[in-house]
Amino acid sequence: MPARTFSPDALRRIRRDRGVTQRKLAAEIGRDFTTVSQYETGRCAPSVGTLATIAAALDVRLDDLVKAAA
C-alpha cells in the first residue's frame, strides 16, 4: 500500500466548498485560525488525531484530506 500524506490543497478546497471559514473550522477543532491557515499553506501538518477531527468537522473521510506520497 502506498504511503499517504496530508494534502493542504484538499483541506482548503473542501473547507471552501462547504462554506466554512478558517475561524469557524479552527473553533470546531479547538485550534487557532492561524494554525488552520498554516495547515492550508503547508507550513505545518496536523497530527493524525487532528486530521481525524478536521475530517469529522468537515464531514468527509480522512482519505479525502490525504494524497499518495511521492
Sequence and secondary structure as in RCSB ss.txt:
>XXXX:A:sequence
MPARTFSPDALRRIRRDRGVTQRKLAAEIGRDFTTVSQYETGRCAPSVGTLATIAAALDVRLDDLVKAAA
>XXXX:A:secstr
   EEE HHHHHHHHHHTT  HHHHHHHHTS HHHHHHHHHTSS   HHHHHHHHHHHT  GGGGEEE  
